[in-house]
Amino acid sequence: MEQAVFFRLAADAVLSLHALFVVFVVAGLALVLAGKPLGWRWIRHFGFRVTHLCAIAVVVLQSWLGVVCPLTRWEMNLRARAGDATYPGAFVAHWIERLLYFRAPDWVFVLLYSAFGALVVASWFWVRPRR
């Protein structure tokens, strides 16, 4: 396999992993909030809830520290090695811009991530996990 093709496929794999991470964080909260009134017991699974809380905690911490996600850096490095175009900034900010044509300063994303993280923490009290 040609090196450029390998790096392009690897970058696409990292992008897919990153997208799955985002879906897990967003859908995880939606499922927890929907699951309480629907009586879904699995949403209280301690391992799931701890993993979800840690995932959003990493996102919030990175935003507060102004750190670009390691998955974004890894993907961009692979794309550069493949000779593809790369994009500046953070993964979520880039795709929100691409999908919604929404431009905002970094502090807006920090605020959004922090508010989402606060919702996840609040969900621990509204839908208590069980060991």
N, C-alpha and C positions, 0 to 999 in steps of 0.2 A: 504494500500500500504506500502510495506517495505520502511524504511527510506532511504536506499541507492538508491533505485529506484527513490524515490521522488527527492532527491538531484541531481541525474544524469539527470533526466528530466528537472529539473530547470536549471542546468548548460547548457544543450543543448538549452533551451529556451533563455538563456542569450547569448549564442554563436550565435544563429540565429538572435537575435536582433542586436548584434554587426556586423554580416555580412551584415544585411540590412542597418545599419548605413554607413558602408564602401561603399556599392553599391550606396547609396544615394549621398555620397560625390563625388565619382568618376563618376558615370553616370550623376549626376546633372550637372557637368561641361561639360561633353561630349554633353549632350542634349542642353545646353545653346549655346555652340559653333556651333553645327550642326543646331540648330534652327534658328539662325540669317539668314543664306543664304537661308534656307528653308521657311522662313517667318512665323514661328510658333509664334503666339502672346503670348501664355501661358508662354513662357520662360521669359517674362518680368514681370510676376506676382511678386509684391513686397514681399508678404509673403513668397513665395517659395525662392526668391533670398536672403532675410534676413536670413531665416532658413539655407540655404545652406552656406552662408558666416559665420554664427555663428558656424556651425558644423565644418568647416575646421579651423576656428580660435581656437576652443577648442583643436583640434588635434595638431596644430602648437604650441600653448602655452604649452600644456603638454610635447611636445618633447623638447622645449627650457628649460623647468624647470626640465627635467629628471623624470617626473612623469609617472608612469604606468597608463594606462587608467583604470578608475574605473570599467568599464565593464569587463576588463580582470581580475582585482582583484576579482570581484564578482564571475565570472565564476570559477576561480581557487579555491576560498574558497568553493564553492558548490561541485566542483569535489573532493576536499580533504575530505569534509564531507561525500561524497559518497564512499570514499575509492579508488577513481580513481587516476591515475597518473596525475600530473600537469606538466606544462612547465614553465620555467623561462622567464622573460622579457615581452616584449610587444606583443599584439595580432597580429598586422600587421607584425612585424618583424618575429614572429614565423611562421605565415602562408606563408609568402614570402619564408622563409627558407624551409618550408615543400614542397611548390609547385614548387619552382624554384631552390632549393638547393643553394640558394644564401646566403653567409655569408658576413656580413659587420659590421664594427663598428657602434656604436650608432649614431655618427655624420653624417654618410651617410644617415640614415633615417631622422634625423633632417633636413638635407639639402633637401632631397626629399620632405618632408612634407612642408617645407618652400617654396620651388619652386612651389609646387602645390597650396599652399595658395596664392602665388603671382599671379598665373594664374587666380585664382578665383577673386581676387581683380581686375586684369586687365580686366576680363570679365565684370565687372560693368561699365567700361568705354567704352568697345566695344559694349556691348549689354546692354544698360541702362534699369534698371527696371522702371516700371511705377506704380504709386499708383492707 
